[in-house]
Amino acid sequence: MKPSFTPSQISYSDFTDSVADHPRHVPEKAQPLEPLRYHDIPSAVARRKTAGAAFLEKPELQSLVEWKLKSGTFRPTLAKLVASNPATEIQTTTSSAFSIFASTSPSNPSKALSALCTLRGIGPATASLILSCYDPVTVPFFSDELFRWLHWEGEEEKEEEEEDMQDDKRDDGGSKKKKKKRRRGKKNGSGVGGGGLERQGGWGRKIKYTAREYLSLWEKTVALRERLAEESGGKSIGAVDVEKAAFAIAKRDALGILAEGRKEEGCVSADGGDGEEGNVALRNSTLEERDESLLQRERRSKRRKVG
């Protein structure tokens, strides 16, 4: 990926272009759920908040989980687990979590996340999605694309050094074996065929979906929002905008559009504003087909690993 599209260097202009480009990269099967995720459910929660008690209904939570699964990695058991929660429990738990979030420091969502994770099938990632519907401006959704993009620059080396230091302190046989295994994974390379995908940075970075990782994502989202707001002269940058930009950047980079050394094509407007009117429809169609093909290949690969 071009350095100019990394979180520390992306300009306000490229960021807003990426947000606007987001709809073009949404998988076809997830498109009918986009209005629910970004408008209908957050609006319903906001109305209840104004009335005195914000919460989620069971069908709303199920729709959010369906959107999550169709937008990213499909996990067939997750929807069943979430569906097993009684409707009243979903209402009371989400209401309690929203109240906790509203009454605690906005820089620490840990207590609200913990409350939501008491529901079956809900981990930190889905809990963050629920909180994002309560406060789209402040709360980022723990998506794969957002986490990997925000941690693009040098974080994995730091994590490995910390793990090595902890193993050195323990100095037992098991810790030494773990340390050697990490080093072998790093030595084997980070390419798809190099055997080191688990330790690969960038879009291949391993995610454990822990609360600690989410807090890191949260802090980096805040820092990026503040930098872009300052650069733009005080314009509002919502966490949901950061989520959308990261998704679009990930999909465009997967297609090679943002490869370092390649001339930036930019986002194609509906009226062909980049001077390629005759190619707009074809390019959009091709990108969407390639996006879906990449997602299908990734899912087949993951199924083989699970099997």
C-alpha positions as CSV (number, residue, x, y, z in Angstrom):
1,M,0.0,0.0,0.0
2,K,1.2,3.5,-0.8
3,P,2.6,5.3,2.3
4,S,0.3,8.2,1.6
5,F,-2.7,6.0,2.4
6,T,-1.4,4.8,5.8
7,P,-3.2,6.2,8.9
8,S,-0.3,8.4,9.8
9,Q,0.0,10.0,6.4
10,I,-3.4,9.9,4.7
11,S,-4.7,13.4,3.9
12,Y,-8.1,14.7,4.7
13,S,-8.9,14.7,0.9
14,D,-7.9,11.1,0.4
15,F,-9.7,10.1,3.6
16,T,-13.0,11.7,2.5
17,D,-12.6,10.2,-1.0
18,S,-12.2,6.8,0.6
19,V,-15.3,7.3,2.7
20,A,-17.3,8.2,-0.4
21,D,-15.9,5.1,-2.2
22,H,-17.1,2.7,0.5
23,P,-20.5,1.8,-1.1
24,R,-18.8,0.6,-4.3
25,H,-16.9,-2.1,-2.4
26,V,-19.7,-3.5,-0.2
27,P,-20.4,-7.2,-1.1
28,E,-23.7,-7.6,-3.0
29,K,-25.2,-9.8,-0.3
30,A,-24.6,-7.2,2.4
31,Q,-26.0,-4.2,0.4
32,P,-29.7,-4.7,1.5
33,L,-28.5,-4.5,5.1
34,E,-26.4,-1.3,4.8
35,P,-29.3,1.1,5.5
36,L,-30.2,-0.9,8.6
37,R,-26.6,-0.8,9.9
38,Y,-25.8,2.8,9.2
39,H,-29.2,4.5,9.4
40,D,-32.3,2.7,10.6
41,I,-31.0,1.0,13.7
42,P,-28.8,3.9,14.9
43,S,-31.8,6.2,14.4
44,A,-34.1,3.9,16.4
45,V,-31.6,3.8,19.2
46,A,-31.3,7.6,19.1
47,R,-35.1,8.0,19.4
48,R,-35.2,5.7,22.4
49,K,-32.4,7.6,23.9
50,T,-34.3,10.8,23.6
51,A,-37.4,9.1,25.1
52,G,-35.3,8.1,28.1
53,A,-34.0,4.6,27.6
54,A,-31.9,3.4,24.7
55,F,-31.8,-0.4,23.9
56,L,-31.8,-2.8,21.0
57,E,-34.6,-5.1,20.0
58,K,-33.8,-8.8,19.3
59,P,-34.5,-8.5,15.5
60,E,-32.2,-5.4,15.4
61,L,-29.3,-7.3,17.0
62,Q,-29.9,-10.2,14.6
63,S,-29.8,-7.9,11.6
64,L,-26.5,-6.3,12.9
65,V,-25.0,-9.8,13.2
66,E,-26.2,-10.8,9.8
67,W,-24.7,-7.6,8.3
68,K,-21.4,-8.3,10.1
69,L,-21.2,-11.9,8.7
70,K,-22.2,-10.9,5.2
71,S,-19.7,-8.0,5.2
72,G,-16.7,-10.1,6.4
73,T,-15.9,-13.6,7.6
74,F,-18.9,-15.9,7.7
75,R,-19.2,-17.9,11.0
76,P,-22.3,-20.1,10.8
77,T,-22.6,-20.7,14.6
78,L,-22.6,-17.1,15.6
79,A,-26.1,-16.2,14.3
80,K,-27.5,-19.3,16.1
81,L,-25.8,-18.3,19.4
82,V,-27.1,-14.7,19.2
83,A,-30.6,-16.0,18.3
84,S,-30.6,-18.1,21.5
85,N,-30.7,-15.0,23.7
86,P,-34.2,-14.2,25.0
87,A,-35.6,-10.9,23.6
88,T,-36.0,-9.5,27.1
89,E,-32.4,-10.2,28.0
90,I,-31.2,-8.5,24.9
91,Q,-33.2,-5.4,25.7
92,T,-32.1,-5.2,29.3
93,T,-28.5,-6.0,28.6
94,T,-28.1,-3.5,25.8
95,S,-30.0,-0.8,27.8
96,S,-27.6,-1.4,30.8
97,A,-24.5,-1.3,28.5
98,F,-25.7,2.0,26.9
99,S,-26.3,3.5,30.3
100,I,-22.8,2.4,31.5
101,F,-21.2,3.9,28.4
102,A,-23.0,7.2,28.8
103,S,-22.0,7.5,32.5
104,T,-18.4,6.5,32.2
105,S,-15.4,8.2,30.5
106,P,-15.8,8.2,26.7
107,S,-12.1,7.2,26.5
108,N,-12.7,3.9,28.2
109,P,-15.5,1.7,26.8
110,S,-14.3,-1.4,28.7
111,K,-17.2,-1.7,31.2
112,A,-19.9,-1.3,28.5
113,L,-18.1,-3.9,26.3
114,S,-18.0,-6.3,29.2
115,A,-21.7,-5.9,29.9
116,L,-22.6,-6.7,26.3
117,C,-20.3,-9.7,26.2
118,T,-22.5,-11.4,28.7
119,L,-24.9,-12.1,25.9
120,R,-24.4,-15.4,24.1
121,G,-22.4,-15.1,20.8
122,I,-21.3,-11.5,21.6
123,G,-17.6,-10.9,21.8
124,P,-15.6,-7.5,21.8
125,A,-16.1,-7.1,18.0
126,T,-19.8,-7.5,17.9
127,A,-20.1,-5.6,21.2
128,S,-18.3,-2.7,19.5
129,L,-20.8,-2.8,16.6
130,I,-23.7,-2.5,19.1
131,L,-22.1,0.4,20.8
132,S,-21.3,2.0,17.5
133,C,-25.1,2.1,16.8
134,Y,-25.5,4.0,20.1
135,D,-22.7,6.5,19.3
136,P,-21.5,6.4,15.7
137,V,-19.4,9.5,16.2
138,T,-17.3,8.2,19.1
139,V,-17.4,4.4,18.9
140,P,-15.5,2.6,16.2
141,F,-16.6,-0.9,15.0
142,F,-13.9,-3.5,15.6
143,S,-13.7,-4.6,11.9
144,D,-10.8,-6.6,10.5
145,E,-10.1,-3.9,8.0
146,L,-10.0,-1.1,10.5
147,F,-7.8,-2.9,13.0
148,R,-5.3,-3.9,10.4
149,W,-5.2,-0.5,8.7
150,L,-4.8,1.4,12.0
151,H,-2.0,-1.0,13.1
152,W,-0.3,-1.0,9.7
153,E,2.9,0.7,10.8
154,G,5.3,-1.3,13.1
155,E,3.0,-2.5,15.8
156,E,3.6,-6.2,15.3
157,E,7.4,-5.9,15.9
158,K,6.6,-4.1,19.2
159,E,4.2,-6.9,20.2
160,E,6.8,-9.6,19.4
161,E,9.5,-7.8,21.5
162,E,7.1,-7.6,24.4
163,E,6.2,-11.3,24.2
164,D,9.9,-12.2,24.0
165,M,10.7,-10.1,27.1
166,Q,7.9,-11.8,29.0
167,D,9.2,-15.2,28.0
168,D,12.7,-14.2,29.0
169,K,11.5,-13.2,32.5
170,R,9.7,-16.6,32.9
171,D,12.7,-18.5,31.5
172,D,11.0,-21.9,31.4
173,G,11.1,-24.5,28.7
174,G,7.6,-23.8,27.4
175,S,8.3,-20.1,27.1
176,K,11.6,-20.7,25.2
177,K,9.7,-23.0,22.7
178,K,7.1,-20.3,22.1
179,K,9.9,-17.7,21.5
180,K,11.7,-20.0,19.0
181,K,8.4,-20.7,17.2
182,R,7.7,-17.0,16.8
183,R,11.2,-16.4,15.4
184,R,10.7,-19.3,12.9
185,G,7.4,-17.9,11.8
186,K,9.1,-14.5,11.2
187,K,12.1,-16.1,9.4
188,N,9.8,-18.1,7.1
189,G,8.5,-14.9,5.5
190,S,5.2,-13.0,5.4
191,G,4.1,-13.9,1.9
192,V,1.1,-16.1,1.2
193,G,3.4,-19.0,0.3
194,G,6.0,-18.3,2.9
195,G,4.4,-20.1,5.8
196,G,4.4,-16.9,7.9
197,L,0.9,-15.6,7.4
198,E,0.1,-15.8,11.1
199,R,2.9,-13.4,11.9
200,Q,2.3,-11.2,8.8
201,G,1.7,-7.6,9.2
202,G,-0.5,-5.4,7.0
203,W,-3.8,-7.0,5.8
204,G,-2.6,-10.4,6.9
205,R,-2.1,-9.4,10.5
206,K,-3.4,-11.9,13.0
207,I,-6.3,-10.6,15.2
208,K,-7.2,-12.2,18.5
209,Y,-10.4,-10.1,19.0
210,T,-9.6,-9.2,22.6
211,A,-10.7,-6.2,24.6
212,R,-7.0,-5.1,24.7
213,E,-6.8,-5.0,20.9
214,Y,-10.1,-3.0,20.8
215,L,-8.7,-0.4,23.2
216,S,-5.7,0.0,21.0
217,L,-8.0,0.4,18.0
218,W,-10.0,2.9,19.9
219,E,-7.0,5.0,20.8
220,K,-5.7,5.0,17.3
221,T,-9.1,6.0,15.9
222,V,-9.3,9.0,18.3
223,A,-5.8,10.1,17.2
224,L,-6.6,9.9,13.5
225,R,-9.9,11.7,14.0
226,E,-8.2,14.5,15.9
227,R,-5.4,14.9,13.3
228,L,-7.9,15.0,10.3
229,A,-10.1,17.4,12.2
230,E,-7.2,19.7,12.7
231,E,-6.0,19.4,9.1
232,S,-9.6,20.1,7.8
233,G,-10.0,23.2,9.9
234,G,-12.3,21.6,12.5
235,K,-14.6,19.5,10.4
236,S,-16.3,16.6,12.2
237,I,-14.8,13.2,11.6
238,G,-16.9,10.3,13.0
239,A,-15.6,6.9,14.0
240,V,-18.1,5.4,11.5
241,D,-16.3,7.4,8.8
242,V,-13.0,5.9,9.8
243,E,-14.5,2.5,9.6
244,K,-15.8,3.1,6.1
245,A,-12.5,4.6,4.9
246,A,-10.6,1.6,6.2
247,F,-12.9,-0.9,4.4
248,A,-12.6,0.9,1.1
249,I,-8.8,1.3,1.4
250,A,-8.5,-2.4,2.2
251,K,-10.6,-3.5,-0.8
252,R,-8.8,-1.1,-3.2
253,D,-5.4,-2.2,-2.0
254,A,-6.4,-5.9,-2.5
255,L,-7.1,-5.0,-6.2
256,G,-3.7,-3.4,-6.5
257,I,-5.1,0.1,-6.9
258,L,-3.1,1.5,-4.0
259,A,0.1,-0.4,-4.7
260,E,3.2,1.6,-4.1
261,G,4.6,3.0,-7.3
262,R,1.3,2.8,-9.2
263,K,-0.3,6.1,-10.4
264,E,-3.4,6.8,-8.3
265,E,-6.6,6.4,-10.3
266,G,-8.9,8.1,-7.8
267,C,-12.5,7.4,-7.2
268,V,-14.7,7.4,-10.3
269,S,-17.7,9.7,-10.0
270,A,-21.1,8.8,-11.3
271,D,-20.8,11.3,-14.1
272,G,-17.4,10.2,-15.2
273,G,-15.7,13.3,-13.8
274,D,-12.2,11.8,-14.3
275,G,-12.6,11.9,-18.1
276,E,-13.4,8.3,-18.6
277,E,-17.1,8.3,-19.1
278,G,-17.1,5.3,-21.4
279,N,-15.3,3.2,-18.9
280,V,-17.1,4.1,-15.6
281,A,-19.7,1.3,-15.7
282,L,-17.3,-1.3,-16.8
283,R,-14.7,-0.4,-14.2
284,N,-17.2,-0.4,-11.4
285,S,-18.6,-3.7,-12.5
286,T,-15.2,-5.3,-12.8
287,L,-14.1,-4.0,-9.4
288,E,-17.2,-5.3,-7.7
289,E,-16.8,-8.8,-9.3
290,R,-13.2,-8.9,-8.3
291,D,-14.0,-7.9,-4.7
292,E,-16.6,-10.7,-4.5
293,S,-14.2,-13.2,-6.0
294,L,-11.5,-12.3,-3.5
295,L,-13.9,-12.7,-0.6
296,Q,-15.1,-16.0,-1.8
297,R,-11.5,-17.3,-2.2
298,E,-10.7,-16.1,1.3
299,R,-13.7,-17.9,2.8
300,R,-12.9,-21.2,1.0
301,S,-9.4,-21.0,2.3
302,K,-10.6,-20.4,5.9
303,R,-13.1,-23.3,5.6
304,R,-10.3,-25.7,4.5
305,K,-8.2,-24.6,7.5
306,V,-11.1,-25.1,9.9
307,G,-11.9,-28.5,8.4
